[in-house]
Amino acid sequence: MISRLFNLLWRYIDIICFLAALGFIVWGCFLISQIAGLFSIGVSLILVGLGTELIASQSK
């Protein structure tokens, strides 16, 4: 069971790291200013949307 969980985590580790990096970038931008934070949320949502569309198009 542990090895199955590890294999599942290993398969999605890139996505987890990408989302964590976006979260920390947004947090850092909010520490700079609220306007920069809101702008970074928009950019990160665009990147996540493009990534999900790319993944969805490859699975067809």
C-alpha positions as CSV (number, residue, x, y, z in Angstrom):
1,M,0.0,0.0,0.0
2,I,2.8,2.4,0.8
3,S,4.6,1.6,-2.5
4,R,1.4,2.2,-4.4
5,L,1.0,5.6,-2.7
6,F,4.6,6.4,-3.5
7,N,4.1,5.5,-7.1
8,L,1.0,7.6,-7.4
9,L,2.8,10.6,-5.7
10,W,5.8,10.2,-8.0
11,R,3.6,10.3,-11.0
12,Y,2.1,13.7,-10.0
13,I,5.1,15.3,-8.2
14,D,5.8,17.7,-11.1
15,I,2.2,19.1,-10.9
16,I,2.4,19.3,-7.1
17,C,5.7,21.2,-7.2
18,F,4.4,23.5,-10.0
19,L,1.3,24.4,-8.0
20,A,3.3,24.9,-4.8
21,A,5.8,27.2,-6.7
22,L,2.9,29.3,-8.0
23,G,1.4,29.5,-4.5
24,F,4.7,30.8,-3.1
25,I,5.2,33.3,-5.9
26,V,1.7,34.7,-5.3
27,W,2.4,34.9,-1.6
28,G,5.7,36.7,-2.3
29,C,3.9,39.2,-4.6
30,F,1.4,39.9,-1.9
31,L,4.2,40.7,0.5
32,I,5.5,43.2,-2.1
33,S,2.0,44.9,-2.6
34,Q,-1.6,44.0,-3.0
35,I,-1.7,45.1,-6.6
36,A,1.3,42.8,-7.4
37,G,-0.4,40.0,-5.6
38,L,-3.7,40.4,-7.5
39,F,-1.8,40.5,-10.8
40,S,0.1,37.4,-9.9
41,I,-3.1,35.5,-9.1
42,G,-4.3,36.4,-12.6
43,V,-1.1,35.2,-14.2
44,S,-1.0,32.0,-12.2
45,L,-4.7,31.2,-13.1
46,I,-3.9,31.7,-16.7
47,L,-0.9,29.3,-16.4
48,V,-2.9,26.7,-14.6
49,G,-5.7,27.0,-17.1
50,L,-3.3,26.5,-20.0
51,G,-1.7,23.6,-18.3
52,T,-5.0,21.8,-17.7
53,E,-6.1,22.4,-21.3
54,L,-2.7,21.0,-22.5
55,I,-3.1,17.9,-20.3
56,A,-6.8,17.4,-21.4
57,S,-5.8,17.7,-25.1
58,Q,-3.0,15.1,-24.8
59,S,-5.3,12.5,-23.2
60,K,-7.6,12.3,-26.2
